[in-house]
Amino acid sequence: MSADLIIPNHFTTQFDTNWRNLVGQTNERLKAKVQVETGCTGEAKTYNQVGDIASEDVTGDRYKKVVLLDLPTAKRWVRPRQLQAVTGESRWDEKGLLPTIAPRGKHTLAHARAYGKDVDDRIIAALGGTAYSGTEGTDANALPSTQKVARDWVLSGSATDSGLTVAKVIQSLQILGNNEAWNEDQMRAGNMLQGVMTSKLEAALRHEASSTTGSRLFSTDFMPPTLDEQGRIKQFMGINWTISNRTALLNSSTVHFAYVWVQDTIQFSVWEDLTTTIDRRPDLSNAIQFMSQYSFGAVRLEEEKVVQIAGVVPTT
């Protein structure tokens, strides 16, 4: 039997189309929350930034000697990761191939989940991980402690472990405000404030909403959260929240991270978006191979625009 009969062309088209559609609907939750650039080439991509300068007062000094200032600049580096997902189907299951690659077919779902997790993991790593700068891209920049809200942070009194609280969210906004990272200028430029939290941290915020102290903050007299169709917190305190359990754990499964960031500070760079192929494998008794490949990376451009919030959560 010829390869064309084993793998008709429309099977490849069907798999590729359904794969793309499904990914957009059910996965990659954070890609729309950051800056995205496609068509990147080379071994690395750099993003140049210009810092602030200060003017000088020359009132009354008619012939003041001019001193040229060097513009403060910085460079952030993104290096791509090459990723792939490969699954197979027996040659003898050929007649049942089409249902497996249709929308919600097993191969389509499996590849979609793999791709979506890879995208989100790169973005989450950029939020809280090490960003590289310098001429050669070897200077490591960790997220400093000043950009973190501790697991036991409280507004006043003794430090006490807690989940994601209203006070911690307010503190994250204060940090961004103090840095001039989130202000009227950012809003006028069309920037948005994004946040990600795990399901358990979202539940902690809900519990506080029903408590004596939290209920007032969540009432219509203040700034109640906007909920999605499943009743989860979608927007609160001016932050557009995404629920994702992909955020890293701190030391143990009892501490989860939430992040709040200004959208333009996380750069997601795509060298090659998803490429899907279906091939016959003569070395495996003509089994059919499904392969999805892609290459991308992400970087945090400025530490001052990202806040990490630690919250203690139950293990169950």
C-alpha positions as a Markdown table, in Angstrom:
| # | Residue | x | y | z |
|---|---|---|---|---|
| 1 | Met | 0.0 | 0.0 | 0.0 |
| 2 | Ser | 1.4 | 3.4 | -0.9 |
| 3 | Ala | 2.2 | 6.2 | 1.7 |
| 4 | Asp | -0.6 | 8.3 | 0.1 |
| 5 | Leu | -3.2 | 5.7 | 1.0 |
| 6 | Ile | -1.9 | 5.3 | 4.5 |
| 7 | Ile | -1.8 | 9.1 | 5.1 |
| 8 | Pro | -4.2 | 11.0 | 2.8 |
| 9 | Asn | -3.3 | 14.6 | 2.4 |
| 10 | His | -6.5 | 15.8 | 3.9 |
| 11 | Phe | -5.6 | 14.0 | 7.2 |
| 12 | Thr | -2.6 | 16.2 | 7.5 |
| 13 | Thr | -4.6 | 19.4 | 6.8 |
| 14 | Gln | -7.3 | 18.3 | 9.2 |
| 15 | Phe | -4.9 | 17.7 | 12.0 |
| 16 | Asp | -3.0 | 20.9 | 11.5 |
| 17 | Thr | -6.2 | 23.0 | 11.3 |
| 18 | Asn | -7.9 | 21.4 | 14.3 |
| 19 | Trp | -4.7 | 21.6 | 16.3 |
| 20 | Arg | -4.4 | 25.3 | 15.8 |
| 21 | Asn | -8.1 | 26.0 | 16.5 |
| 22 | Leu | -8.1 | 24.0 | 19.7 |
| 23 | Val | -5.0 | 25.6 | 21.1 |
| 24 | Gly | -6.5 | 29.0 | 20.8 |
| 25 | Gln | -9.6 | 28.0 | 22.6 |
| 26 | Thr | -8.4 | 26.0 | 25.5 |
| 27 | Asn | -4.7 | 26.5 | 26.1 |
| 28 | Glu | -1.9 | 29.1 | 26.2 |
| 29 | Arg | -3.7 | 31.2 | 28.7 |
| 30 | Leu | -0.9 | 33.8 | 29.2 |
| 31 | Lys | 0.2 | 34.6 | 25.6 |
| 32 | Ala | -2.4 | 37.3 | 25.2 |
| 33 | Lys | -1.2 | 38.9 | 28.5 |
| 34 | Val | 2.3 | 39.8 | 27.3 |
| 35 | Gln | 4.0 | 41.4 | 24.3 |
| 36 | Val | 4.5 | 39.0 | 21.4 |
| 37 | Glu | 6.9 | 39.2 | 18.5 |
| 38 | Thr | 7.0 | 36.7 | 15.7 |
| 39 | Gly | 9.5 | 36.0 | 13.0 |
| 40 | Cys | 12.6 | 36.1 | 15.2 |
| 41 | Thr | 15.8 | 34.7 | 13.7 |
| 42 | Gly | 19.3 | 34.0 | 14.9 |
| 43 | Glu | 20.6 | 32.3 | 18.1 |
| 44 | Ala | 19.3 | 35.1 | 20.3 |
| 45 | Lys | 17.1 | 38.2 | 20.2 |
| 46 | Thr | 17.9 | 41.4 | 22.1 |
| 47 | Tyr | 15.7 | 44.2 | 23.3 |
| 48 | Asn | 17.3 | 47.6 | 23.9 |
| 49 | Gln | 16.0 | 50.0 | 26.5 |
| 50 | Val | 16.8 | 53.6 | 27.3 |
| 51 | Gly | 16.9 | 54.9 | 30.9 |
| 52 | Asp | 16.1 | 58.4 | 32.3 |
| 53 | Ile | 18.3 | 61.5 | 32.2 |
| 54 | Ala | 18.0 | 64.7 | 34.3 |
| 55 | Ser | 17.9 | 68.2 | 32.9 |
| 56 | Glu | 20.0 | 71.0 | 34.5 |
| 57 | Asp | 19.0 | 74.5 | 35.5 |
| 58 | Val | 21.0 | 77.1 | 33.5 |
| 59 | Thr | 18.9 | 80.2 | 34.5 |
| 60 | Gly | 21.2 | 83.2 | 34.5 |
| 61 | Asp | 24.2 | 81.3 | 33.2 |
| 62 | Arg | 24.6 | 82.7 | 29.7 |
| 63 | Tyr | 27.7 | 80.9 | 28.7 |
| 64 | Lys | 27.6 | 77.7 | 30.7 |
| 65 | Lys | 29.9 | 75.0 | 29.4 |
| 66 | Val | 27.9 | 72.1 | 27.9 |
| 67 | Val | 28.6 | 68.6 | 29.3 |
| 68 | Leu | 27.3 | 65.8 | 27.2 |
| 69 | Leu | 25.5 | 63.0 | 28.9 |
| 70 | Asp | 25.7 | 59.4 | 27.9 |
| 71 | Leu | 22.2 | 57.9 | 27.6 |
| 72 | Pro | 21.8 | 55.1 | 30.0 |
| 73 | Thr | 20.9 | 52.0 | 28.1 |
| 74 | Ala | 20.2 | 48.4 | 28.8 |
| 75 | Lys | 19.9 | 45.2 | 26.7 |
| 76 | Arg | 17.8 | 42.2 | 27.5 |
| 77 | Trp | 18.4 | 38.8 | 25.8 |
| 78 | Val | 16.0 | 36.1 | 24.7 |
| 79 | Arg | 17.3 | 32.7 | 23.6 |
| 80 | Pro | 14.8 | 30.3 | 22.1 |
| 81 | Arg | 13.9 | 26.9 | 23.3 |
| 82 | Gln | 13.2 | 24.2 | 20.7 |
| 83 | Leu | 10.3 | 22.0 | 21.7 |
| 84 | Gln | 8.4 | 19.2 | 20.2 |
| 85 | Ala | 5.6 | 16.8 | 21.0 |
| 86 | Val | 5.4 | 13.4 | 19.2 |
| 87 | Thr | 2.7 | 10.7 | 19.4 |
| 88 | Gly | 1.9 | 7.7 | 17.2 |
| 89 | Glu | -0.8 | 5.5 | 15.9 |
| 90 | Ser | -0.6 | 1.9 | 14.8 |
| 91 | Arg | -0.7 | 1.2 | 11.1 |
| 92 | Trp | -3.6 | -1.1 | 11.8 |
| 93 | Asp | -5.6 | 1.7 | 13.2 |
| 94 | Glu | -5.5 | 3.7 | 10.0 |
| 95 | Lys | -9.2 | 3.5 | 9.3 |
| 96 | Gly | -9.9 | 5.1 | 12.7 |
| 97 | Leu | -7.3 | 7.9 | 12.1 |
| 98 | Leu | -9.6 | 10.8 | 11.3 |
| 99 | Pro | -11.5 | 10.8 | 14.6 |
| 100 | Thr | -8.3 | 11.0 | 16.5 |
| 101 | Ile | -7.3 | 14.3 | 14.8 |
| 102 | Ala | -10.7 | 15.9 | 14.7 |
| 103 | Pro | -11.6 | 18.6 | 17.2 |
| 104 | Arg | -11.2 | 17.0 | 20.7 |
| 105 | Gly | -9.6 | 13.9 | 19.2 |
| 106 | Lys | -6.9 | 12.3 | 21.3 |
| 107 | His | -3.9 | 13.5 | 19.3 |
| 108 | Thr | -5.3 | 17.0 | 18.9 |
| 109 | Leu | -6.0 | 17.3 | 22.6 |
| 110 | Ala | -2.6 | 15.9 | 23.6 |
| 111 | His | -0.6 | 18.2 | 21.4 |
| 112 | Ala | -2.7 | 21.2 | 22.3 |
| 113 | Arg | -2.1 | 20.6 | 26.0 |
| 114 | Ala | 1.6 | 20.2 | 25.5 |
| 115 | Tyr | 1.9 | 23.4 | 23.5 |
| 116 | Gly | -0.2 | 25.5 | 25.9 |
| 117 | Lys | 1.8 | 24.4 | 28.9 |
| 118 | Asp | 5.1 | 25.1 | 27.1 |
| 119 | Val | 3.9 | 28.6 | 26.3 |
| 120 | Asp | 2.7 | 29.4 | 29.8 |
| 121 | Asp | 5.8 | 27.9 | 31.4 |
| 122 | Arg | 8.1 | 30.1 | 29.3 |
| 123 | Ile | 6.1 | 33.2 | 30.4 |
| 124 | Ile | 6.0 | 32.2 | 34.0 |
| 125 | Ala | 9.7 | 31.6 | 34.0 |
| 126 | Ala | 10.2 | 35.1 | 32.6 |
| 127 | Leu | 8.0 | 36.6 | 35.4 |
| 128 | Gly | 9.9 | 35.1 | 38.3 |
| 129 | Gly | 13.1 | 33.7 | 36.9 |
| 130 | Thr | 16.5 | 35.1 | 35.8 |
| 131 | Ala | 16.6 | 37.7 | 33.0 |
| 132 | Tyr | 19.9 | 38.1 | 31.1 |
| 133 | Ser | 21.4 | 41.5 | 30.1 |
| 134 | Gly | 24.8 | 42.9 | 29.2 |
| 135 | Thr | 26.8 | 43.0 | 26.0 |
| 136 | Glu | 27.0 | 39.3 | 25.7 |
| 137 | Gly | 23.8 | 38.4 | 27.5 |
| 138 | Thr | 25.6 | 36.8 | 30.4 |
| 139 | Asp | 24.6 | 39.3 | 33.2 |
| 140 | Ala | 22.0 | 37.6 | 35.4 |
| 141 | Asn | 19.2 | 39.7 | 36.8 |
| 142 | Ala | 17.1 | 38.0 | 39.5 |
| 143 | Leu | 13.7 | 39.4 | 40.6 |
| 144 | Pro | 14.8 | 41.4 | 43.7 |
| 145 | Ser | 13.3 | 41.0 | 47.2 |
| 146 | Thr | 11.8 | 44.5 | 46.8 |
| 147 | Gln | 9.5 | 43.1 | 44.1 |
| 148 | Lys | 8.2 | 40.4 | 46.3 |
| 149 | Val | 5.4 | 40.2 | 48.8 |
| 150 | Ala | 6.2 | 37.5 | 51.4 |
| 151 | Arg | 4.0 | 34.6 | 52.4 |
| 152 | Asp | 3.5 | 36.2 | 55.9 |
| 153 | Trp | 3.1 | 39.8 | 54.9 |
| 154 | Val | 0.5 | 41.8 | 56.8 |
| 155 | Leu | -0.3 | 45.5 | 56.8 |
| 156 | Ser | 0.3 | 45.8 | 60.5 |
| 157 | Gly | 0.9 | 43.6 | 63.5 |
| 158 | Ser | 2.8 | 40.4 | 63.6 |
| 159 | Ala | 3.7 | 38.7 | 60.4 |
| 160 | Thr | 1.3 | 35.8 | 59.8 |
| 161 | Asp | 1.3 | 33.2 | 57.0 |
| 162 | Ser | -1.7 | 33.7 | 54.6 |
| 163 | Gly | -2.9 | 32.9 | 51.2 |
| 164 | Leu | -3.7 | 35.6 | 48.6 |
| 165 | Thr | -5.2 | 38.4 | 50.5 |
| 166 | Val | -6.6 | 41.8 | 49.5 |
| 167 | Ala | -3.8 | 43.4 | 51.5 |
| 168 | Lys | -1.2 | 41.6 | 49.5 |
| 169 | Val | -2.8 | 42.7 | 46.2 |
| 170 | Ile | -2.9 | 46.3 | 47.4 |
| 171 | Gln | 0.8 | 46.0 | 48.5 |
| 172 | Ser | 1.7 | 44.8 | 45.0 |
| 173 | Leu | 0.0 | 47.8 | 43.5 |
| 174 | Gln | 1.9 | 50.1 | 45.9 |
| 175 | Ile | 5.2 | 48.6 | 44.9 |
| 176 | Leu | 4.4 | 49.2 | 41.2 |
| 177 | Gly | 3.2 | 52.7 | 42.0 |
| 178 | Asn | 6.4 | 53.5 | 44.0 |
| 179 | Asn | 8.5 | 52.4 | 41.0 |
| 180 | Glu | 6.5 | 54.6 | 38.6 |
| 181 | Ala | 5.8 | 51.3 | 36.8 |
| 182 | Trp | 2.1 | 51.7 | 36.9 |
| 183 | Asn | 0.7 | 55.2 | 36.6 |
| 184 | Glu | -1.3 | 57.5 | 34.3 |
| 185 | Asp | 1.4 | 57.4 | 31.7 |
| 186 | Gln | 1.2 | 53.7 | 31.4 |
| 187 | Met | -2.6 | 53.8 | 31.2 |
| 188 | Arg | -2.6 | 56.4 | 28.5 |
| 189 | Ala | -0.2 | 54.3 | 26.5 |
| 190 | Gly | -2.8 | 51.5 | 26.5 |
| 191 | Asn | -0.9 | 49.3 | 28.8 |
| 192 | Met | -2.8 | 46.9 | 31.0 |
| 193 | Leu | -2.1 | 45.4 | 34.4 |
| 194 | Gln | -2.1 | 41.6 | 34.4 |
| 195 | Gly | -2.1 | 39.0 | 37.1 |
| 196 | Val | -1.9 | 35.2 | 37.4 |
| 197 | Met | -2.8 | 33.0 | 40.4 |
| 198 | Thr | -3.3 | 29.4 | 41.0 |
| 199 | Ser | -6.8 | 27.9 | 41.8 |
| 200 | Lys | -5.9 | 27.6 | 45.5 |
| 201 | Leu | -4.8 | 31.2 | 45.7 |
| 202 | Glu | -8.0 | 32.3 | 43.9 |
| 203 | Ala | -10.0 | 30.2 | 46.5 |
| 204 | Ala | -8.1 | 32.0 | 49.3 |
| 205 | Leu | -9.1 | 35.4 | 47.9 |
| 206 | Arg | -12.7 | 34.2 | 47.7 |
| 207 | His | -12.7 | 33.0 | 51.3 |
| 208 | Glu | -11.5 | 36.4 | 52.4 |
| 209 | Ala | -14.3 | 38.0 | 50.4 |
| 210 | Ser | -16.8 | 36.2 | 52.6 |
| 211 | Ser | -15.0 | 37.1 | 55.8 |
| 212 | Thr | -15.9 | 40.0 | 58.1 |
| 213 | Thr | -13.0 | 42.1 | 56.9 |
| 214 | Gly | -13.1 | 41.1 | 53.3 |
| 215 | Ser | -16.8 | 41.3 | 52.6 |
| 216 | Arg | -16.8 | 45.1 | 52.6 |
| 217 | Leu | -14.0 | 45.3 | 50.1 |
| 218 | Phe | -15.9 | 43.0 | 47.8 |
| 219 | Ser | -19.2 | 44.9 | 48.2 |
| 220 | Thr | -20.7 | 47.2 | 45.5 |
| 221 | Asp | -19.7 | 50.2 | 47.8 |
| 222 | Phe | -16.0 | 49.5 | 46.9 |
| 223 | Met | -14.5 | 47.6 | 44.0 |
| 224 | Pro | -16.2 | 44.2 | 43.7 |
| 225 | Pro | -14.4 | 41.7 | 41.5 |
| 226 | Thr | -15.6 | 40.9 | 38.0 |
| 227 | Leu | -16.3 | 37.2 | 37.7 |
| 228 | Asp | -16.2 | 35.0 | 34.5 |
| 229 | Glu | -18.9 | 32.6 | 33.5 |
| 230 | Gln | -17.6 | 30.0 | 35.9 |
| 231 | Gly | -17.7 | 32.4 | 38.8 |
| 232 | Arg | -13.9 | 32.7 | 39.1 |
| 233 | Ile | -12.3 | 36.1 | 39.7 |
| 234 | Lys | -11.5 | 37.7 | 36.3 |
| 235 | Gln | -10.7 | 41.3 | 37.3 |
| 236 | Phe | -10.0 | 42.8 | 40.7 |
| 237 | Met | -8.3 | 46.0 | 41.9 |
| 238 | Gly | -7.7 | 46.9 | 38.2 |
| 239 | Ile | -5.8 | 43.7 | 37.5 |
| 240 | Asn | -6.9 | 41.3 | 34.8 |
| 241 | Trp | -6.5 | 37.9 | 36.5 |
| 242 | Thr | -5.7 | 34.6 | 34.8 |
| 243 | Ile | -6.1 | 31.3 | 36.7 |
| 244 | Ser | -3.1 | 28.9 | 36.1 |
| 245 | Asn | -1.6 | 26.2 | 38.1 |
| 246 | Arg | 1.6 | 26.3 | 36.2 |
| 247 | Thr | 3.2 | 28.9 | 38.5 |
| 248 | Ala | 6.2 | 27.7 | 40.4 |
| 249 | Leu | 6.1 | 26.4 | 44.0 |
| 250 | Leu | 8.3 | 27.8 | 46.7 |
| 251 | Asn | 10.1 | 25.1 | 48.8 |
| 252 | Ser | 7.0 | 23.0 | 49.2 |
| 253 | Ser | 3.6 | 22.4 | 47.8 |
| 254 | Thr | 2.1 | 24.6 | 50.5 |
| 255 | Val | 3.3 | 27.9 | 49.0 |
| 256 | His | 2.1 | 29.1 | 45.7 |
| 257 | Phe | 3.1 | 32.2 | 43.7 |
| 258 | Ala | 0.9 | 34.8 | 42.1 |
| 259 | Tyr | 2.3 | 37.5 | 39.8 |
| 260 | Val | 1.2 | 41.0 | 39.0 |
| 261 | Trp | 2.8 | 42.8 | 36.1 |
| 262 | Val | 2.6 | 45.6 | 33.5 |
| 263 | Gln | 1.8 | 43.9 | 30.2 |
| 264 | Asp | 4.7 | 45.4 | 28.2 |
| 265 | Thr | 7.4 | 44.1 | 30.5 |
| 266 | Ile | 7.2 | 40.4 | 29.5 |
| 267 | Gln | 8.4 | 39.8 | 25.9 |
| 268 | Phe | 7.4 | 36.5 | 24.3 |
| 269 | Ser | 9.5 | 36.0 | 21.1 |
| 270 | Val | 8.7 | 33.3 | 18.5 |
| 271 | Trp | 11.3 | 31.9 | 16.3 |
| 272 | Glu | 9.0 | 29.2 | 14.8 |
| 273 | Asp | 5.3 | 28.9 | 15.6 |
| 274 | Leu | 3.8 | 25.5 | 15.7 |
| 275 | Thr | 4.5 | 23.2 | 12.7 |
| 276 | Thr | 2.6 | 20.0 | 12.6 |
| 277 | Thr | 3.4 | 16.9 | 10.4 |
| 278 | Ile | 2.1 | 13.4 | 9.9 |
| 279 | Asp | 4.6 | 10.8 | 8.7 |
| 280 | Arg | 4.8 | 7.1 | 8.1 |
| 281 | Arg | 7.4 | 5.2 | 10.1 |
| 282 | Pro | 8.6 | 2.1 | 8.1 |
| 283 | Asp | 10.9 | 1.3 | 11.1 |
| 284 | Leu | 7.9 | 0.9 | 13.3 |
| 285 | Ser | 5.7 | -1.4 | 11.0 |
| 286 | Asn | 4.4 | 1.7 | 9.1 |
| 287 | Ala | 3.1 | 3.3 | 12.2 |
| 288 | Ile | 1.8 | 6.8 | 11.8 |
| 289 | Gln | 3.7 | 9.6 | 13.6 |
| 290 | Phe | 2.2 | 12.9 | 14.7 |
| 291 | Met | 4.8 | 15.6 | 15.4 |
| 292 | Ser | 4.3 | 19.2 | 16.6 |
| 293 | Gln | 7.4 | 21.5 | 16.7 |
| 294 | Tyr | 7.9 | 25.1 | 17.8 |
| 295 | Ser | 10.6 | 27.4 | 19.1 |
| 296 | Phe | 10.2 | 30.4 | 21.3 |
| 297 | Gly | 11.5 | 32.2 | 24.4 |
| 298 | Ala | 10.4 | 34.9 | 26.9 |
| 299 | Val | 12.2 | 37.5 | 29.0 |
| 300 | Arg | 11.4 | 40.1 | 31.7 |
| 301 | Leu | 12.4 | 43.5 | 30.4 |
| 302 | Glu | 12.2 | 45.3 | 33.7 |
| 303 | Glu | 12.2 | 44.0 | 37.3 |
| 304 | Glu | 10.3 | 47.1 | 38.5 |
| 305 | Lys | 7.2 | 46.1 | 36.5 |
| 306 | Val | 6.7 | 42.7 | 38.1 |
| 307 | Val | 5.6 | 41.7 | 41.6 |
| 308 | Gln | 5.7 | 38.2 | 43.0 |
| 309 | Ile | 3.2 | 37.4 | 45.8 |
| 310 | Ala | 3.7 | 34.2 | 47.9 |
| 311 | Gly | 0.7 | 32.6 | 49.5 |
| 312 | Val | 0.3 | 29.6 | 51.8 |
| 313 | Val | -2.3 | 27.2 | 50.6 |
| 314 | Pro | -3.7 | 23.9 | 51.9 |
| 315 | Thr | -2.2 | 20.7 | 50.5 |
| 316 | Thr | -5.6 | 19.2 | 49.7 |
